[in-house]
Amino acid sequence: MFVPLAFEQTLRPYLQELARFETVQELERSSVYRKLKPDIDGVLNHVWHEELAGPGAASSNCVHAVAWNIERGIHLEGIIQSLREHPLLEQADVLFLSELDWGMARTENRFVAQEIASAFRMNYAFAPCYVALTKGAGVEKRANGENQESLHGNALLSRFPMRRVHSLALPNGKDKMQGAEKRIGSQRAVIADIEHPSGIFRAVSLHLDAHSSQRHRYMQMCRVLDHLEGLDLRLPVLIGGDWNTTTHNASRALYSILGYCRRVLMGVRHVVANHYPYPDRWFERRLFLEIERRGYTYRDLNTAGECTLHYDVRDVAANLNMREWVPNWCFWFINWALERTGGSCSMKLDWFAGKQIKSLAPAVGIRGLTTGGKRVSDHDPIALAFQLR
């Protein structure tokens, strides 16, 4: 697979030097970054698109879509097995995938998007969001070996032809050079027109920033909707992915801490039952109101109150990752607060929104997928069946 940046000679010798910068501003002022910038931009602006599927054929005018944050592809065999064997996942015509590695030590330097596409003879489009300067955060820093291509991004996979494939860069919610996981780039939406036998529709795989504010996630969504409105060809649209609607402002540790305090005052059980599963009710309502204002629907495409990420205070890996940006003393506070809910809570982070499509039933979350006794991903996939209007 051709990579427009010759990592071995051009970039890899400079990874450690680039990782020493503490802010994006410092990075961009450096002579080494200015030298490498054209090649780095060439990678981040490129979308890897291969048509691996045979001639598209559909048994009905129903389209099956799955949105899934697959957590880098760490448990790739389990992901492929789930997609092959689960009765709802095996029907997928289009996969809206978030968090896929290419050439990262934590995922054995595999090209995750291409391996999934090859396993099912699906067409794919992979858009790199970041050139990674480190192995990652938390437990990922202990991964054996070194990064090869050092790319991380989002993808669309389809059993039917994909046309006008491109990506859209989104503004960052925080300085990606601050903290242990240093990266160059930003989140990107992956966009393609899918030639389904019942008609053409536009698919958008969208991952909004995790370490950001509610306002910033709203701004990222507006950027996507503005872009879609500016495209010449008017088509039905389906947007799917991990929108990180946590209800929290996680752009800084201080804001997160203040947010936890506020939710304790509101009542932990109340927040866990009435806000985390329903972020559109209050904390993230601006984002969802904007979706509807632009003529999209989300209410009939998603199962109300069905959460897709589940946190447990006993989850060692999740706690290690959180410790990268939340002070240690906060964990006593979080554990104390969650005693009221048995030490766990769940959130609704993954969504579909559409225009000119008809849902046959709201998207169903698929919980409990495991491989070797471990969760396949930290997110549940959601599966939707729809028709084009």
MITI-953706 format. One record per residue (C-alpha): residue in three letters; x, y, z. Coordinates in steps of 0.05 Angstrom, whole numbers, padded with zeros to 5 digits, always signed. Layout:
<recs>
ALAXYZ...
</recs>
This chain:
<recs>
MET+00000+00000+00000PHE+00030+00066-00023VAL+00041+00119+00029PRO+00057+00189+00001LEU+00103+00202+00059ALA+00166+00160+00060PHE+00165+00147+00135GLU+00229+00107+00138GLN+00272+00162+00109THR+00230+00226+00115LEU+00191+00225+00180ARG+00209+00168+00227PRO+00279+00196+00244TYR+00244+00260+00267LEU+00187+00231+00309GLN+00223+00237+00375GLU+00247+00307+00359LEU+00177+00330+00340ALA+00148+00298+00403ARG+00192+00343+00447PHE+00149+00404+00431GLU+00098+00420+00485THR+00048+00460+00443VAL+00025+00464+00371GLN+00051+00536+00369GLU+00121+00513+00388LEU+00117+00457+00337GLU+00096+00503+00280ARG+00151+00552+00295SER+00205+00499+00290SER+00248+00491+00228VAL+00242+00415+00229TYR+00166+00419+00225ARG+00167+00471+00169LYS+00213+00424+00130LEU+00166+00365+00139LYS+00100+00402+00133PRO+00087+00391+00058ASP+00095+00315+00066ILE+00054+00313+00130ASP-00002+00354+00097GLY+00001+00307+00037VAL-00015+00248+00083LEU-00069+00282+00123ASN-00105+00309+00062HIS-00105+00242+00027VAL-00160+00189+00031TRP-00142+00116+00017HIS-00198+00088-00025GLU-00201+00018-00054GLU-00259-00016-00088LEU-00254-00089-00065ALA-00328-00109-00072GLY-00358-00144-00132PRO-00417-00116-00170GLY-00466-00087-00120ALA-00531-00125-00112ALA-00586-00117-00060SER-00643-00164-00043SER-00688-00105-00024ASN-00690-00030-00021CYS-00671-00033+00053VAL-00602-00008+00072HIS-00567-00033+00135ALA-00518+00014+00168VAL-00473+00004+00229ALA-00436+00059+00266TRP-00380+00036+00312ASN-00321+00065+00348ILE-00275+00005+00347GLU-00223+00031+00396ARG-00163+00034+00349GLY-00176-00037+00325ILE-00139-00066+00385HIS-00183-00129+00384LEU-00186-00134+00308GLU-00200-00209+00304GLY-00258-00200+00353ILE-00285-00142+00313ILE-00284-00182+00249GLN-00315-00242+00283SER-00371-00198+00311LEU-00385-00167+00243ARG-00387-00237+00213GLU-00429-00273+00265HIS-00476-00225+00300PRO-00544-00227+00265LEU-00550-00150+00263LEU-00478-00135+00245GLU-00471-00187+00190GLN-00525-00150+00150ALA-00486-00085+00147ASP-00483-00053+00078VAL-00446+00008+00103LEU-00399+00014+00163PHE-00386+00082+00195LEU-00322+00068+00234SER-00285+00112+00283GLU-00215+00104+00313LEU-00176+00061+00264ASP-00100+00053+00265TRP-00052+00044+00209GLY+00019+00025+00229MET+00013+00035+00304ALA+00050-00010+00353ARG-00011-00015+00398THR-00048-00051+00341GLU+00012-00091+00316ASN+00024-00041+00259ARG-00036-00066+00221PHE-00077-00027+00170VAL-00143-00037+00206ALA-00190-00008+00154GLN-00161-00049+00097GLU-00161-00114+00138ILE-00235-00106+00155ALA-00252-00089+00083SER-00212-00148+00057ALA-00246-00196+00105PHE-00315-00178+00077ARG-00296-00157+00006MET-00322-00087+00019ASN-00300-00021-00012TYR-00267+00026+00038ALA-00245+00097+00047PHE-00195+00113+00103ALA-00179+00184+00122PRO-00120+00195+00169CYS-00134+00246+00223TYR-00067+00245+00259VAL+00006+00231+00249ALA+00022+00200+00317LEU+00087+00221+00350THR+00080+00172+00408LYS+00051+00103+00418GLY-00011+00131+00451ALA-00039+00143+00521GLY-00048+00101+00583VAL-00035+00027+00572GLU-00018+00040+00499LYS+00050+00069+00519ARG+00071-00001+00539ALA+00059-00031+00470ASN+00115-00074+00443GLY+00154-00050+00383GLU+00153+00018+00348ASN+00103+00053+00303GLN+00111+00044+00229GLU+00063+00088+00188SER+00041+00123+00253LEU-00029+00140+00227HIS-00097+00142+00262GLY-00163+00160+00230ASN-00235+00145+00211ALA-00266+00104+00155LEU-00326+00085+00113LEU-00337+00015+00086SER-00390-00004+00035ARG-00414-00065-00003PHE-00433-00017-00059PRO-00392+00031-00102MET-00367+00094-00068ARG-00361+00157-00108ARG-00336+00228-00095VAL-00297+00204-00034HIS-00264+00258+00007SER-00250+00280+00078LEU-00264+00344+00117ALA-00217+00370+00170LEU-00251+00394+00235PRO-00223+00446+00283ASN-00187+00418+00344GLY-00219+00421+00413LYS-00151+00422+00449ASP-00077+00428+00434LYS-00058+00359+00408MET+00014+00369+00428GLN-00003+00376+00502GLY-00003+00314+00545ALA+00026+00244+00535GLU-00008+00229+00469LYS+00023+00278+00420ARG-00006+00282+00350ILE-00004+00326+00288GLY-00072+00336+00255SER-00146+00339+00273GLN-00209+00298+00269ARG-00236+00288+00199ALA-00304+00268+00172VAL-00302+00216+00117ILE-00353+00229+00062ALA-00375+00187+00002ASP-00435+00178-00044ILE-00459+00106-00040GLU-00489+00076-00103HIS-00541+00030-00072PRO-00587-00005-00123SER-00647+00032-00093GLY-00613+00100-00103ILE-00552+00141-00086PHE-00543+00170-00017ARG-00488+00208+00018ALA-00454+00174+00078VAL-00413+00213+00130SER-00371+00178+00182LEU-00363+00229+00237HIS-00322+00228+00301LEU-00327+00291+00343ASP-00272+00309+00392ALA-00272+00276+00461HIS-00229+00327+00497SER-00272+00386+00479SER-00330+00428+00503GLN-00404+00422+00486ARG-00397+00486+00447HIS-00338+00459+00408ARG-00374+00395+00389TYR-00432+00439+00365MET-00383+00480+00322GLN-00353+00416+00292MET-00422+00392+00274CYS-00438+00459+00242ARG-00374+00453+00201VAL-00398+00386+00174LEU-00469+00410+00159ASP-00442+00473+00124HIS-00398+00430+00081LEU-00455+00383+00062GLU-00499+00442+00043GLY-00444+00468-00002LEU-00438+00404-00044ASP-00468+00409-00113LEU-00505+00344-00118ARG-00566+00341-00071LEU-00575+00271-00043PRO-00605+00236+00018VAL-00554+00238+00074LEU-00537+00193+00132ILE-00488+00217+00185GLY-00464+00165+00235GLY-00410+00158+00287ASP-00383+00174+00356TRP-00403+00246+00372ASN-00375+00243+00443THR-00438+00274+00473THR-00414+00261+00544THR-00450+00324+00570HIS-00383+00345+00598ASN-00334+00400+00579ALA-00271+00359+00576SER-00227+00411+00541ARG-00188+00420+00606ALA-00182+00379+00669LEU-00207+00437+00711TYR-00271+00442+00671SER-00282+00367+00677ILE-00273+00371+00753LEU-00322+00429+00759GLY-00371+00391+00715TYR-00368+00330+00760CYS-00381+00375+00821ARG-00441+00405+00786ARG-00470+00336+00771VAL-00461+00314+00843LEU-00501+00375+00865MET-00554+00358+00814GLY-00557+00287+00842VAL-00514+00231+00815ARG-00571+00183+00805HIS-00612+00237+00770VAL-00555+00254+00722VAL-00539+00181+00707ALA-00612+00165+00694ASN-00636+00229+00659HIS-00577+00264+00627TYR-00522+00215+00607PRO-00572+00173+00566TYR-00606+00236+00540PRO-00552+00288+00524ASP-00600+00322+00475ARG-00646+00342+00532TRP-00600+00395+00563PHE-00524+00394+00562GLU-00515+00380+00487ARG-00583+00406+00463ARG-00553+00461+00420LEU-00520+00409+00375PHE-00584+00369+00366LEU-00627+00431+00355GLU-00579+00452+00300ILE-00586+00384+00267GLU-00661+00391+00265ARG-00658+00464+00244ARG-00618+00442+00182GLY-00673+00393+00162TYR-00642+00329+00190THR-00676+00281+00237TYR-00644+00241+00293ARG-00702+00223+00340ASP-00732+00168+00297LEU-00663+00140+00278ASN-00638+00127+00349THR-00666+00089+00408ALA-00679+00141+00462GLY-00640+00130+00526GLU-00598+00073+00499CYS-00526+00083+00520THR-00465+00062+00480LEU-00406+00071+00528HIS-00403+00041+00597TYR-00354+00063+00651ASP-00337+00023+00712VAL-00292+00048+00768ARG-00258-00021+00768ASP-00236-00013+00695VAL-00160-00007+00701ALA-00147+00012+00628ALA-00200+00067+00628ASN-00172+00095+00692LEU-00101+00096+00666ASN-00124+00134+00604MET-00163+00184+00646ARG-00102+00196+00690GLU-00067+00226+00630TRP-00110+00289+00639VAL-00149+00284+00704PRO-00111+00292+00771ASN-00106+00229+00814TRP-00145+00259+00872CYS-00206+00264+00826PHE-00213+00189+00824TRP-00230+00187+00898PHE-00285+00238+00883ILE-00310+00199+00822ASN-00310+00133+00860TRP-00347+00165+00918ALA-00399+00196+00872LEU-00411+00131+00833GLU-00421+00091+00897ARG-00493+00113+00889THR-00499+00075+00822GLY-00459+00013+00839GLY-00393+00041+00814SER-00414+00048+00741CYS-00449+00094+00693SER-00467+00093+00619MET-00470+00148+00566LYS-00501+00157+00497LEU-00444+00177+00451ASP-00459+00144+00384TRP-00513+00169+00337PHE-00544+00171+00269ALA-00576+00232+00236GLY-00606+00234+00167LYS-00642+00274+00114GLN-00690+00245+00062ILE-00686+00176+00092LYS-00739+00134+00127SER-00720+00093+00187LEU-00751+00024+00189ALA-00737+00021+00264PRO-00692+00062+00310ALA-00620+00041+00313VAL-00606-00016+00361GLY-00545-00016+00407ILE-00508-00083+00410ARG-00480-00094+00480GLY-00436-00149+00507LEU-00390-00163+00448THR-00328-00199+00475THR-00267-00236+00451GLY-00225-00279+00497GLY-00264-00253+00556LYS-00250-00180+00539ARG-00293-00127+00508VAL-00283-00121+00433SER-00287-00045+00439ASP-00302+00006+00493HIS-00362+00028+00451ASP-00424-00011+00430PRO-00440-00011+00356ILE-00508+00015+00334ALA-00545-00017+00276LEU-00598+00018+00233ALA-00643-00005+00176PHE-00670+00049+00131GLN-00698+00066+00062LEU-00685+00125+00017ARG-00745+00171+00011
</recs>
